[in-house]
Amino acid sequence: MMGTFASVLATKKIRTHTERFQANVEGDIENVDGVLKITVIRVHYVLKLSHEEEADAHWAMENYIERCPAAMSVTGCIQIVDSLEFASD
């Protein structure tokens, strides 16, 4: 997911070098009818950018999921909750 998000950001010329882009990921595993199942994945992105890049970053955030093979593989089975935080560049 992070790689796909970075690719979509790149279409808007937003750089995602290591010091500018990170993701914090956690998930929930629950007992569903006697079987342990991943039910939720939460991805919190932190992106350093200029104020002028924020609108493009929001656009990328709204559009990357449907281009992500991993996310599309689990859609309907695992809830994906993503968020984006901006840090000043």
N, CA, C and O of each residue as an XYZ file, in Angstrom:
356
protein
N       0.819     -1.180      0.000
C       0.000      0.000      0.000
C       0.866      1.248      0.000
O       0.584      2.204     -0.722
N       1.902      1.240      0.795
C       2.781      2.407      0.858
C       3.435      2.671     -0.493
O       3.568      3.822     -0.909
N       3.839      1.613     -1.170
C       4.466      1.763     -2.480
C       3.499      2.315     -3.512
O       3.873      3.155     -4.331
N       2.268      1.854     -3.479
C       1.266      2.374     -4.415
C       0.962      3.826     -4.110
O       0.836      4.636     -5.028
N       0.843      4.172     -2.837
C       0.601      5.567     -2.463
C       1.766      6.444     -2.938
O       1.550      7.537     -3.461
N       2.994      5.963     -2.755
C       4.166      6.717     -3.220
C       4.135      6.898     -4.737
O       4.496      7.962     -5.239
N       3.713      5.879     -5.461
C       3.622      5.977     -6.921
C       2.592      7.012     -7.346
O       2.827      7.776     -8.282
N       1.458      7.042     -6.665
C       0.433      8.025     -6.995
C       0.913      9.425     -6.622
O       0.663     10.377     -7.360
N       1.597      9.561     -5.492
C       2.175     10.862     -5.131
C       3.176     11.312     -6.188
O       3.247     12.498     -6.509
N       3.941     10.385     -6.727
C       4.938     10.719     -7.746
C       4.288     11.287     -9.004
O       4.901     12.102     -9.693
N       3.066     10.876     -9.316
C       2.384     11.442    -10.491
C       2.112     12.925    -10.302
O       1.917     13.653    -11.275
N       2.099     13.373     -9.048
C       1.915     14.789     -8.726
C       3.245     15.464     -8.374
O       3.278     16.586     -7.869
N       4.337     14.749     -8.654
C       5.693     15.256     -8.418
C       5.986     15.523     -6.936
O       6.746     16.427     -6.591
N       5.366     14.715     -6.076
C       5.644     14.797     -4.641
C       6.657     13.721     -4.301
O       6.410     12.535     -4.517
N       7.795     14.137     -3.770
C       8.874     13.206     -3.441
C       8.540     12.425     -2.171
O       7.911     12.942     -1.248
N       8.976     11.177     -2.152
C       8.697     10.305     -0.999
C       9.962      9.591     -0.526
O       9.934      8.397     -0.228
N      11.059     10.323     -0.460
C      12.293      9.733      0.066
C      12.084      9.329      1.516
O      11.142      9.782      2.167
N      12.949      8.491      2.006
C      12.822      7.916      3.343
C      12.580      8.959      4.426
O      11.735      8.752      5.297
N      13.288     10.052      4.391
C      13.150     11.061      5.441
C      11.874     11.900      5.283
O      11.535     12.677      6.175
N      11.174     11.750      4.168
C       9.969     12.536      3.893
C       8.670     11.748      4.037
O       7.591     12.339      4.072
N       8.761     10.409      4.121
C       7.558      9.592      4.020
C       7.688      8.361      4.894
O       8.673      7.628      4.809
N       6.697      8.138      5.730
C       6.688      6.926      6.546
C       5.255      6.469      6.752
O       4.308      7.235      6.574
N       5.115      5.231      7.123
C       3.799      4.677      7.434
C       3.890      3.901      8.739
O       4.818      3.122      8.956
N       2.926      4.124      9.585
C       2.786      3.362     10.818
C       1.563      2.469     10.636
O       0.467      2.949     10.347
N       1.765      1.166     10.810
C       0.705      0.204     10.499
C       0.424     -0.661     11.717
O       1.334     -1.121     12.406
N      -0.859     -0.868     11.959
C      -1.269     -1.798     13.009
C      -2.552     -2.472     12.558
O      -3.229     -2.005     11.643
N      -2.867     -3.552     13.201
C      -4.069     -4.279     12.818
C      -4.700     -4.981     13.992
O      -4.122     -5.073     15.074
N      -5.893     -5.471     13.757
C      -6.627     -6.218     14.771
C      -6.804     -7.652     14.295
O      -7.163     -7.907     13.146
N      -6.545     -8.575     15.204
C      -6.793     -9.989     14.954
C      -7.871    -10.419     15.926
O      -7.743    -10.237     17.137
N      -8.941    -10.994     15.383
C     -10.072    -11.382     16.206
C     -10.423    -12.843     15.971
O     -10.119    -13.421     14.928
N     -11.065    -13.412     16.964
C     -11.583    -14.765     16.840
C     -12.944    -14.678     16.147
O     -13.906    -14.161     16.716
N     -13.014    -15.175     14.942
C     -14.261    -15.167     14.174
C     -14.678    -16.624     13.975
O     -14.074    -17.354     13.189
N     -15.698    -17.021     14.684
C     -16.215    -18.398     14.600
C     -15.119    -19.438     14.843
O     -15.051    -20.459     14.159
N     -14.271    -19.161     15.825
C     -13.225    -20.110     16.196
C     -11.964    -20.038     15.358
O     -11.053    -20.848     15.535
N     -11.900    -19.072     14.443
C     -10.716    -18.913     13.591
C     -10.157    -17.509     13.794
O     -10.894    -16.525     13.733
N      -8.849    -17.421     14.036
C      -8.226    -16.108     14.153
C      -8.185    -15.457     12.780
O      -7.760    -16.069     11.799
N      -8.628    -14.216     12.726
C      -8.743    -13.526     11.449
C      -8.306    -12.070     11.608
O      -8.671    -11.409     12.580
N      -7.527    -11.580     10.652
C      -7.222    -10.158     10.614
C      -8.491     -9.453     10.159
O      -9.006     -9.734      9.076
N      -8.997     -8.540     10.979
C     -10.259     -7.877     10.659
C     -10.078     -6.424     10.244
O     -10.877     -5.894      9.473
N      -9.034     -5.779     10.749
C      -8.808     -4.363     10.445
C      -7.310     -4.117     10.289
O      -6.501     -4.628     11.064
N      -6.958     -3.336      9.286
C      -5.598     -2.837      9.124
C      -5.687     -1.315      9.124
O      -6.428     -0.729      8.335
N      -4.923     -0.680     10.017
C      -4.871      0.777     10.076
C      -3.496      1.234      9.595
O      -2.464      0.783     10.092
N      -3.507      2.132      8.625
C      -2.267      2.672      8.062
C      -2.294      4.181      8.248
O      -3.190      4.862      7.748
N      -1.310      4.697      8.967
C      -1.206      6.144      9.192
C       0.063      6.622      8.497
O       1.176      6.297      8.911
N      -0.125      7.398      7.436
C       1.002      7.936      6.678
C       1.400      9.287      7.253
O       0.553     10.077      7.668
N       2.707      9.538      7.270
C       3.244     10.846      7.632
C       4.098     11.294      6.459
O       5.018     10.595      6.032
N       3.773     12.473      5.947
C       4.419     12.970      4.742
C       4.885     14.400      4.964
O       4.100     15.278      5.323
N       6.168     14.617      4.745
C       6.716     15.972      4.813
C       6.574     16.610      3.442
O       7.035     16.068      2.437
N       5.932     17.764      3.416
C       5.766     18.465      2.148
C       5.501     19.935      2.393
O       5.318     20.374      3.529
N       5.484     20.677      1.318
C       5.195     22.105      1.426
C       3.675     22.294      1.435
O       2.925     21.415      1.010
N       3.245     23.435      1.918
C       1.817     23.749      1.972
C       1.196     23.678      0.579
O       0.041     23.278      0.435
N       1.949     24.059     -0.434
C       1.455     24.066     -1.814
C       1.173     22.657     -2.339
O       0.400     22.497     -3.284
N       1.781     21.646     -1.746
C       1.600     20.265     -2.198
C       0.432     19.546     -1.523
O       0.087     18.429     -1.908
N      -0.168     20.173     -0.531
C      -1.191     19.489      0.266
C      -2.400     19.049     -0.551
O      -2.886     17.935     -0.358
N      -2.899     19.880     -1.451
C      -4.077     19.504     -2.244
C      -3.778     18.278     -3.098
O      -4.617     17.384     -3.208
N      -2.589     18.225     -3.704
C      -2.212     17.065     -4.504
C      -2.067     15.820     -3.637
O      -2.419     14.721     -4.067
N      -1.552     15.983     -2.422
C      -1.415     14.844     -1.517
C      -2.785     14.312     -1.098
O      -2.977     13.101     -0.996
N      -3.736     15.214     -0.855
C      -5.102     14.779     -0.543
C      -5.699     14.013     -1.716
O      -6.344     12.982     -1.521
N      -5.488     14.511     -2.934
C      -5.993     13.826     -4.127
C      -5.400     12.419     -4.205
O      -6.121     11.453     -4.455
N      -4.085     12.304     -3.992
C      -3.418     11.001     -4.046
C      -3.999     10.054     -2.986
O      -4.225      8.874     -3.256
N      -4.234     10.578     -1.795
C      -4.786      9.762     -0.710
C      -6.169      9.236     -1.076
O      -6.513      8.102     -0.740
N      -6.953     10.046     -1.754
C      -8.305      9.648     -2.127
C      -8.333      8.651     -3.288
O      -9.355      8.005     -3.520
N      -7.225      8.520     -4.016
C      -7.237      7.732     -5.251
C      -6.283      6.541     -5.303
O      -6.304      5.797     -6.283
N      -5.452      6.335     -4.289
C      -4.460      5.273     -4.410
C      -5.010      3.875     -4.125
O      -4.541      2.898     -4.709
N      -5.988      3.770     -3.244
C      -6.477      2.450     -2.815
C      -6.944      1.614     -3.995
O      -6.611      0.431     -4.077
N      -7.702      2.195     -4.903
C      -8.226      1.394     -6.017
C      -7.146      0.997     -7.007
O      -7.404      0.205     -7.913
N      -5.945      1.528     -6.853
C      -4.809      1.152     -7.706
C      -3.851      0.196     -6.997
O      -2.837     -0.207     -7.566
N      -4.169     -0.158     -5.778
C      -3.259     -0.954     -4.953
C      -3.641     -2.436     -4.996
O      -4.718     -2.807     -4.528
N      -2.767     -3.291     -5.554
C      -3.082     -4.717     -5.616
C      -3.321     -5.342     -4.238
O      -4.217     -6.173     -4.087
N      -2.540     -4.956     -3.246
C      -2.711     -5.541     -1.908
C      -4.058     -5.152     -1.322
O      -4.784     -6.005     -0.811
N      -4.393     -3.883     -1.393
C      -5.673     -3.427     -0.841
C      -6.839     -4.055     -1.582
O      -7.810     -4.485     -0.959
N      -6.757     -4.113     -2.895
C      -7.845     -4.684     -3.679
C      -7.995     -6.188     -3.440
O      -9.080     -6.743     -3.614
N      -6.909     -6.838     -3.043
C      -6.963     -8.279     -2.767
C      -7.730     -8.598     -1.488
O      -8.306     -9.680     -1.364
N      -7.744     -7.669     -0.540
C      -8.393     -7.951      0.741
C      -9.678     -7.155      0.956
O     -10.364     -7.346      1.959
N     -10.006     -6.266      0.022
C     -11.231     -5.479      0.150
C     -12.416     -6.424      0.276
O     -12.559     -7.370     -0.499
N     -13.250     -6.160      1.247
C     -14.399     -7.026      1.500
C     -14.119     -8.072      2.568
O     -15.047     -8.630      3.153
N     -12.845     -8.339      2.825
C     -12.461     -9.319      3.845
C     -11.851     -8.650      5.075
O     -12.093     -9.057      6.211
N     -11.064     -7.624      4.820
C     -10.371     -6.904      5.883
C     -10.672     -5.419      5.700
O     -10.524     -4.874      4.607
N     -11.090     -4.783      6.770
C     -11.340     -3.343      6.713
C     -10.003     -2.600      6.695
O      -9.122     -2.892      7.503
N      -9.850     -1.654      5.789
C      -8.637     -0.836      5.726
C      -9.007      0.579      6.131
O      -9.900      1.195      5.551
N      -8.309      1.081      7.131
C      -8.510      2.444      7.608
C      -7.194      3.170      7.398
O      -6.178      2.809      7.991
N      -7.213      4.196      6.553
C      -5.978      4.925      6.298
C      -6.144      6.396      6.666
O      -7.242      6.948      6.609
N      -5.032      7.013      7.042
C      -5.042      8.424      7.409
C      -3.727      9.032      6.975
O      -2.735      8.333      6.772
N      -3.735     10.348      6.834
C      -2.562     11.076      6.359
C      -2.315     12.268      7.258
O      -3.218     13.054      7.546
N      -1.072     12.386      7.693
C      -0.639     13.520      8.519
C       0.435     14.269      7.761
O       1.339     13.660      7.189
N       0.339     15.581      7.755
C       1.353     16.401      7.097
C       2.334     16.918      8.127
O       1.952     17.342      9.218
N       3.594     16.877      7.767
C       4.643     17.487      8.569
C       5.288     18.555      7.679
O       5.346     18.404      6.458
N       5.765     19.619      8.294
C       6.354     20.687      7.475
C       7.679     20.237      6.893
O       8.444     19.512      7.528
N       7.928     20.673      5.699
C       9.127     20.307      4.953
C      10.308     21.164      5.382
O      11.411     21.000      4.862
